[in-house]
Amino acid sequence: MAPMYLLIILLPLAGAVINGLLGFASEGYRKNEKLIATIASLSVAIPFFIVAYAVLNLGEGIKPVELFSWMKAGALDVKFMYQLDHLSLTMGLIVTGVGALIHLYSA
């Protein structure tokens, strides 16, 4: 389940890297506005649906989701985690939903 929640972070980052680096390196890519708009819109719209899925399956309470262990040093174990609760998921829906609509409108 955790890799699906990791996509909420990785997809927008990947879309920005793809559009940024390819746009910087290739003039032919810069002229293909529909492809750029599709990548940018999907990189924000897909996380919206992942967050919506999480909202529907949360139920009551708080669900901690461990994505990966960031640093281990002896007894210290620092983990990169999400805490899924109603407030964080509501904010996730707002941010990804509005972001997707902005990308769609600008295209």
Summary of the structure (lengths in Angstrom):
residues: 107
radius of gyration: 16.7
end to end distance: 32.3
largest distance: 52.9
contacts: 273
relative contact order: 0.17
helix: 71%
strand: 19%
